[in-house]
Amino acid sequence: MDVVSQVQRHIQHNVAGDLSLNRIAEVAGHNPSYLSRLYKRITGEELSDFITAVKITKTKELLGENK
């Protein structure tokens, strides 16, 4: 599994948990700074932006507004 998929899957499955860069990097097996740069280079978006988007989507689902 590539690093981006692993990171995204971890975030989506742990949206209510610890989503600090240090924790995500630990799960992915990389240095936090390196992981952040790698994610941005591969996806074109900041890791924090992806985390925010996942949290917003989950909140909408919980509120019954995701249509």
C-alpha atoms as an extended CHARMM CRD file, in Angstrom:
* protein
*
        67  EXT
         1         1  MET       CA              0.0000000000        0.0000000000        0.0000000000  PROA      1               0.0000000000
         2         2  ASP       CA              1.4140000000        3.3790000000       -0.8590000000  PROA      2               0.0000000000
         3         3  VAL       CA              2.0100000000        5.9500000000        1.8520000000  PROA      3               0.0000000000
         4         4  VAL       CA             -0.7330000000        8.3650000000        0.7500000000  PROA      4               0.0000000000
         5         5  SER       CA             -3.3860000000        5.6410000000        0.7360000000  PROA      5               0.0000000000
         6         6  GLN       CA             -2.2210000000        4.4080000000        4.1200000000  PROA      6               0.0000000000
         7         7  VAL       CA             -2.3460000000        7.9210000000        5.5910000000  PROA      7               0.0000000000
         8         8  GLN       CA             -5.7650000000        8.6930000000        4.1020000000  PROA      8               0.0000000000
         9         9  ARG       CA             -7.1890000000        5.4000000000        5.3030000000  PROA      9               0.0000000000
        10        10  HSD       CA             -5.8450000000        5.9840000000        8.8140000000  PROA      10              0.0000000000
        11        11  ILE       CA             -7.3780000000        9.4600000000        8.9150000000  PROA      11              0.0000000000
        12        12  GLN       CA            -10.7540000000        8.2570000000        7.6600000000  PROA      12              0.0000000000
        13        13  HSD       CA            -10.8900000000        5.3960000000       10.1580000000  PROA      13              0.0000000000
        14        14  ASN       CA             -9.6490000000        7.4590000000       13.1070000000  PROA      14              0.0000000000
        15        15  VAL       CA            -11.3830000000       10.7780000000       12.4830000000  PROA      15              0.0000000000
        16        16  ALA       CA            -12.3770000000       11.0630000000       16.1530000000  PROA      16              0.0000000000
        17        17  GLY       CA             -8.9470000000       10.0240000000       17.4080000000  PROA      17              0.0000000000
        18        18  ASP       CA             -5.4310000000       11.4150000000       17.4750000000  PROA      18              0.0000000000
        19        19  LEU       CA             -4.7640000000       12.9480000000       14.0730000000  PROA      19              0.0000000000
        20        20  SER       CA             -1.6270000000       14.8150000000       15.0080000000  PROA      20              0.0000000000
        21        21  LEU       CA              1.1360000000       14.8430000000       12.4230000000  PROA      21              0.0000000000
        22        22  ASN       CA              3.3600000000       12.9480000000       14.8460000000  PROA      22              0.0000000000
        23        23  ARG       CA              0.8080000000       10.1420000000       15.2590000000  PROA      23              0.0000000000
        24        24  ILE       CA              0.0720000000        9.8790000000       11.5350000000  PROA      24              0.0000000000
        25        25  ALA       CA              3.7990000000        9.8010000000       10.7670000000  PROA      25              0.0000000000
        26        26  GLU       CA              4.2800000000        7.0840000000       13.3750000000  PROA      26              0.0000000000
        27        27  VAL       CA              1.5620000000        4.9730000000       11.7460000000  PROA      27              0.0000000000
        28        28  ALA       CA              3.0580000000        5.5340000000        8.2870000000  PROA      28              0.0000000000
        29        29  GLY       CA              6.5950000000        4.8620000000        9.4950000000  PROA      29              0.0000000000
        30        30  HSD       CA              8.0410000000        8.1960000000        8.4130000000  PROA      30              0.0000000000
        31        31  ASN       CA              9.4360000000       11.3570000000        9.9280000000  PROA      31              0.0000000000
        32        32  PRO       CA              6.6300000000       13.9420000000       10.4160000000  PROA      32              0.0000000000
        33        33  SER       CA              8.3470000000       16.6480000000        8.3350000000  PROA      33              0.0000000000
        34        34  TYR       CA              9.1390000000       14.2310000000        5.5290000000  PROA      34              0.0000000000
        35        35  LEU       CA              5.6080000000       12.8220000000        5.5390000000  PROA      35              0.0000000000
        36        36  SER       CA              4.0870000000       16.2810000000        5.3250000000  PROA      36              0.0000000000
        37        37  ARG       CA              6.2780000000       17.2470000000        2.3600000000  PROA      37              0.0000000000
        38        38  LEU       CA              5.7340000000       13.8960000000        0.6360000000  PROA      38              0.0000000000
        39        39  TYR       CA              1.9630000000       14.1090000000        1.0100000000  PROA      39              0.0000000000
        40        40  LYS       CA              1.9230000000       17.6300000000       -0.4390000000  PROA      40              0.0000000000
        41        41  ARG       CA              4.1920000000       16.6430000000       -3.3420000000  PROA      41              0.0000000000
        42        42  ILE       CA              2.0770000000       13.6060000000       -4.2710000000  PROA      42              0.0000000000
        43        43  THR       CA             -1.4310000000       14.9910000000       -3.7250000000  PROA      43              0.0000000000
        44        44  GLY       CA             -0.9670000000       18.7150000000       -4.2660000000  PROA      44              0.0000000000
        45        45  GLU       CA             -2.7680000000       19.4610000000       -0.9940000000  PROA      45              0.0000000000
        46        46  GLU       CA             -1.6680000000       19.9630000000        2.5630000000  PROA      46              0.0000000000
        47        47  LEU       CA             -2.2210000000       17.0400000000        4.8980000000  PROA      47              0.0000000000
        48        48  SER       CA             -4.0500000000       19.3530000000        7.3010000000  PROA      48              0.0000000000
        49        49  ASP       CA             -6.4870000000       20.2980000000        4.5110000000  PROA      49              0.0000000000
        50        50  PHE       CA             -7.2940000000       16.6300000000        3.9250000000  PROA      50              0.0000000000
        51        51  ILE       CA             -7.8490000000       16.0890000000        7.6500000000  PROA      51              0.0000000000
        52        52  THR       CA            -10.1810000000       19.0910000000        7.7840000000  PROA      52              0.0000000000
        53        53  ALA       CA            -12.1510000000       17.8430000000        4.7660000000  PROA      53              0.0000000000
        54        54  VAL       CA            -12.5740000000       14.3930000000        6.3240000000  PROA      54              0.0000000000
        55        55  LYS       CA            -13.7480000000       15.9350000000        9.6090000000  PROA      55              0.0000000000
        56        56  ILE       CA            -16.2730000000       18.1410000000        7.7960000000  PROA      56              0.0000000000
        57        57  THR       CA            -17.5980000000       15.1780000000        5.8090000000  PROA      57              0.0000000000
        58        58  LYS       CA            -17.9410000000       13.0830000000        8.9650000000  PROA      58              0.0000000000
        59        59  THR       CA            -19.7110000000       15.9130000000       10.7800000000  PROA      59              0.0000000000
        60        60  LYS       CA            -22.1650000000       16.2910000000        7.9060000000  PROA      60              0.0000000000
        61        61  GLU       CA            -22.8350000000       12.5440000000        7.9820000000  PROA      61              0.0000000000
        62        62  LEU       CA            -23.5050000000       12.6600000000       11.7100000000  PROA      62              0.0000000000
        63        63  LEU       CA            -25.8570000000       15.6030000000       11.2370000000  PROA      63              0.0000000000
        64        64  GLY       CA            -27.6360000000       13.8600000000        8.3830000000  PROA      64              0.0000000000
        65        65  GLU       CA            -26.7050000000       16.5670000000        5.9010000000  PROA      65              0.0000000000
        66        66  ASN       CA            -24.5080000000       14.5690000000        3.5420000000  PROA      66              0.0000000000
        67        67  LYS       CA            -26.7490000000       14.2590000000        0.5030000000  PROA      67              0.0000000000
